[in-house]
Amino acid sequence: MMGLPDLTPLHDRYLAKMQEAVENGTIGPEIVGAMLKSWAPMNDAGMDMWRALFSAGTGKPAG
C-alpha cells in the first residue's frame, strides 16, 4: 500500500525523550515558551492557553 510511513514508533520515542527532559529539568519552562512562540507567535492570552494546556497535562499548577 502506498502512502505516508507509519512514524508511530519515532513519535512515541520522541515524546518519551521530551517528557524525560522536562521531568529531569533539562528543559525548563522558558525553553518550552520560546519553542511555542517560534511555532505560533501569539500574545499573552495565547501563551496563557498553552500554559493551561500543559499544566492540565502534567498535573502541575501553571506559573
VMD Tcl script that builds the backbone (N, CA, C; Angstrom):
set m [mol new atoms 189]
animate dup $m
set s [atomselect $m all]
$s set {name element resname resid chain x y z} {
  {N N MET 1 A 0.836 -1.167 0.000}
  {CA C MET 1 A 0.000 0.000 0.000}
  {C C MET 1 A 0.887 1.238 0.000}
  {N N MET 2 A 0.507 2.213 -0.784}
  {CA C MET 2 A 1.266 3.460 -0.878}
  {C C MET 2 A 0.717 4.465 0.134}
  {N N GLY 3 A 1.557 5.380 0.531}
  {CA C GLY 3 A 1.122 6.416 1.457}
  {C C GLY 3 A 2.259 6.852 2.346}
  {N N LEU 4 A 1.921 7.548 3.364}
  {CA C LEU 4 A 2.918 8.027 4.312}
  {C C LEU 4 A 3.391 6.884 5.205}
  {N N PRO 5 A 4.661 6.928 5.614}
  {CA C PRO 5 A 5.158 5.868 6.505}
  {C C PRO 5 A 4.551 6.004 7.897}
  {N N ASP 6 A 4.485 4.905 8.605}
  {CA C ASP 6 A 3.994 4.911 9.992}
  {C C ASP 6 A 5.127 5.388 10.894}
  {N N LEU 7 A 4.991 6.584 11.415}
  {CA C LEU 7 A 6.015 7.169 12.274}
  {C C LEU 7 A 5.681 7.024 13.758}
  {N N THR 8 A 4.734 6.164 14.074}
  {CA C THR 8 A 4.322 5.984 15.466}
  {C C THR 8 A 5.488 5.629 16.384}
  {N N PRO 9 A 6.360 4.675 16.028}
  {CA C PRO 9 A 7.478 4.365 16.934}
  {C C PRO 9 A 8.405 5.566 17.159}
  {N N LEU 10 A 8.671 6.318 16.113}
  {CA C LEU 10 A 9.521 7.503 16.231}
  {C C LEU 10 A 8.839 8.567 17.088}
  {N N HIS 11 A 7.568 8.781 16.867}
  {CA C HIS 11 A 6.797 9.753 17.641}
  {C C HIS 11 A 6.769 9.372 19.117}
  {N N ASP 12 A 6.519 8.110 19.401}
  {CA C ASP 12 A 6.486 7.647 20.791}
  {C C ASP 12 A 7.831 7.840 21.479}
  {N N ARG 13 A 8.901 7.555 20.766}
  {CA C ARG 13 A 10.249 7.715 21.338}
  {C C ARG 13 A 10.545 9.196 21.596}
  {N N TYR 14 A 10.179 10.055 20.631}
  {CA C TYR 14 A 10.392 11.492 20.776}
  {C C TYR 14 A 9.639 12.029 21.997}
  {N N LEU 15 A 8.377 11.652 22.133}
  {CA C LEU 15 A 7.591 12.117 23.267}
  {C C LEU 15 A 8.160 11.630 24.596}
  {N N ALA 16 A 8.626 10.388 24.620}
  {CA C ALA 16 A 9.225 9.849 25.850}
  {C C ALA 16 A 10.485 10.632 26.224}
  {N N LYS 17 A 11.308 10.963 25.226}
  {CA C LYS 17 A 12.533 11.725 25.487}
  {C C LYS 17 A 12.207 13.149 25.959}
  {N N MET 18 A 11.203 13.770 25.338}
  {CA C MET 18 A 10.808 15.108 25.746}
  {C C MET 18 A 10.263 15.106 27.178}
  {N N GLN 19 A 9.432 14.115 27.496}
  {CA C GLN 19 A 8.883 14.019 28.844}
  {C C GLN 19 A 10.001 13.813 29.858}
  {N N GLU 20 A 10.959 12.963 29.540}
  {CA C GLU 20 A 12.091 12.716 30.428}
  {C C GLU 20 A 12.894 14.004 30.651}
  {N N ALA 21 A 13.124 14.755 29.583}
  {CA C ALA 21 A 13.888 16.001 29.697}
  {C C ALA 21 A 13.153 17.026 30.558}
  {N N VAL 22 A 11.852 17.117 30.424}
  {CA C VAL 22 A 11.071 18.057 31.232}
  {C C VAL 22 A 11.081 17.621 32.692}
  {N N GLU 23 A 10.881 16.342 32.936}
  {CA C GLU 23 A 10.846 15.841 34.314}
  {C C GLU 23 A 12.196 15.973 35.009}
  {N N ASN 24 A 13.294 15.838 34.256}
  {CA C ASN 24 A 14.632 15.940 34.837}
  {C C ASN 24 A 15.116 17.376 34.956}
  {N N GLY 25 A 14.346 18.307 34.423}
  {CA C GLY 25 A 14.739 19.707 34.487}
  {C C GLY 25 A 15.684 20.133 33.387}
  {N N THR 26 A 15.963 19.255 32.437}
  {CA C THR 26 A 16.834 19.594 31.319}
  {C C THR 26 A 16.193 20.674 30.456}
  {N N ILE 27 A 14.891 20.576 30.291}
  {CA C ILE 27 A 14.131 21.570 29.541}
  {C C ILE 27 A 13.219 22.273 30.533}
  {N N GLY 28 A 13.431 23.566 30.677}
  {CA C GLY 28 A 12.627 24.342 31.612}
  {C C GLY 28 A 11.500 25.075 30.920}
  {N N PRO 29 A 10.659 25.711 31.704}
  {CA C PRO 29 A 9.512 26.434 31.147}
  {C C PRO 29 A 9.904 27.511 30.143}
  {N N GLU 30 A 11.052 28.168 30.370}
  {CA C GLU 30 A 11.459 29.231 29.453}
  {C C GLU 30 A 11.800 28.672 28.070}
  {N N ILE 31 A 12.367 27.473 28.012}
  {CA C ILE 31 A 12.684 26.858 26.730}
  {C C ILE 31 A 11.403 26.427 26.023}
  {N N VAL 32 A 10.480 25.855 26.770}
  {CA C VAL 32 A 9.197 25.454 26.183}
  {C C VAL 32 A 8.461 26.684 25.660}
  {N N GLY 33 A 8.468 27.771 26.427}
  {CA C GLY 33 A 7.819 29.001 25.993}
  {C C GLY 33 A 8.429 29.554 24.715}
  {N N ALA 34 A 9.748 29.555 24.637}
  {CA C ALA 34 A 10.423 30.036 23.424}
  {C C ALA 34 A 10.095 29.152 22.231}
  {N N MET 35 A 10.038 27.853 22.458}
  {CA C MET 35 A 9.716 26.918 21.381}
  {C C MET 35 A 8.298 27.166 20.867}
  {N N LEU 36 A 7.343 27.338 21.769}
  {CA C LEU 36 A 5.966 27.581 21.359}
  {C C LEU 36 A 5.822 28.907 20.624}
  {N N LYS 37 A 6.542 29.926 21.072}
  {CA C LYS 37 A 6.480 31.222 20.390}
  {C C LYS 37 A 7.031 31.121 18.973}
  {N N SER 38 A 8.045 30.288 18.784}
  {CA C SER 38 A 8.598 30.138 17.438}
  {C C SER 38 A 7.638 29.375 16.528}
  {N N TRP 39 A 6.834 28.492 17.091}
  {CA C TRP 39 A 5.856 27.746 16.295}
  {C C TRP 39 A 4.692 28.622 15.884}
  {N N ALA 40 A 4.185 29.382 16.820}
  {CA C ALA 40 A 2.996 30.192 16.553}
  {C C ALA 40 A 3.068 31.459 17.399}
  {N N PRO 41 A 3.662 32.514 16.853}
  {CA C PRO 41 A 3.727 33.752 17.625}
  {C C PRO 41 A 2.331 34.190 18.065}
  {N N MET 42 A 2.239 34.561 19.323}
  {CA C MET 42 A 0.934 34.942 19.854}
  {C C MET 42 A 1.098 35.907 21.005}
  {N N ASN 43 A 0.003 36.419 21.467}
  {CA C ASN 43 A 0.019 37.368 22.568}
  {C C ASN 43 A -0.044 36.634 23.908}
  {N N ASP 44 A -0.163 37.385 24.983}
  {CA C ASP 44 A -0.194 36.784 26.324}
  {C C ASP 44 A -1.373 35.835 26.515}
  {N N ALA 45 A -2.518 36.156 25.931}
  {CA C ALA 45 A -3.689 35.281 26.075}
  {C C ALA 45 A -3.421 33.918 25.443}
  {N N GLY 46 A -2.756 33.914 24.307}
  {CA C GLY 46 A -2.410 32.651 23.650}
  {C C GLY 46 A -1.439 31.833 24.486}
  {N N MET 47 A -0.451 32.508 25.081}
  {CA C MET 47 A 0.506 31.801 25.934}
  {C C MET 47 A -0.185 31.262 27.182}
  {N N ASP 48 A -1.149 31.999 27.711}
  {CA C ASP 48 A -1.903 31.514 28.870}
  {C C ASP 48 A -2.653 30.229 28.522}
  {N N MET 49 A -3.185 30.180 27.301}
  {CA C MET 49 A -3.897 28.984 26.859}
  {C C MET 49 A -2.937 27.787 26.790}
  {N N TRP 50 A -1.752 27.989 26.204}
  {CA C TRP 50 A -0.770 26.906 26.136}
  {C C TRP 50 A -0.340 26.465 27.537}
  {N N ARG 51 A -0.110 27.452 28.414}
  {CA C ARG 51 A 0.327 27.153 29.786}
  {C C ARG 51 A -0.721 26.309 30.506}
  {N N ALA 52 A -1.982 26.668 30.347}
  {CA C ALA 52 A -3.067 25.911 30.980}
  {C C ALA 52 A -3.155 24.504 30.397}
  {N N LEU 53 A -2.956 24.394 29.096}
  {CA C LEU 53 A -2.993 23.093 28.443}
  {C C LEU 53 A -1.899 22.177 28.994}
  {N N PHE 54 A -0.684 22.694 29.086}
  {CA C PHE 54 A 0.414 21.881 29.608}
  {C C PHE 54 A 0.257 21.583 31.089}
  {N N SER 55 A -0.267 22.544 31.840}
  {CA C SER 55 A -0.494 22.309 33.265}
  {C C SER 55 A -1.514 21.195 33.476}
  {N N ALA 56 A -2.543 21.198 32.655}
  {CA C ALA 56 A -3.548 20.146 32.768}
  {C C ALA 56 A -2.947 18.788 32.423}
  {N N GLY 57 A -2.037 18.765 31.470}
  {CA C GLY 57 A -1.418 17.501 31.061}
  {C C GLY 57 A -0.407 16.963 32.059}
  {N N THR 58 A 0.238 17.859 32.801}
  {CA C THR 58 A 1.267 17.419 33.747}
  {C C THR 58 A 0.754 17.326 35.173}
  {N N GLY 59 A -0.404 17.927 35.421}
  {CA C GLY 59 A -0.948 17.927 36.775}
  {C C GLY 59 A -0.296 18.934 37.681}
  {N N LYS 60 A 0.587 19.793 37.112}
  {CA C LYS 60 A 1.251 20.815 37.896}
  {C C LYS 60 A 0.566 22.152 37.657}
  {N N PRO 61 A 0.466 22.993 38.698}
  {CA C PRO 61 A -0.182 24.297 38.506}
  {C C PRO 61 A 0.628 25.195 37.574}
  {N N ALA 62 A -0.064 26.006 36.812}
  {CA C ALA 62 A 0.589 26.949 35.909}
  {C C ALA 62 A 1.262 28.049 36.708}
  {N N GLY 63 A 2.369 28.566 36.151}
  {CA C GLY 63 A 3.021 29.708 36.788}
  {C C GLY 63 A 4.342 29.371 37.220}
}
mol reanalyze $m
mol bondsrecalc $m
mol representation Tube
mol addrep $m
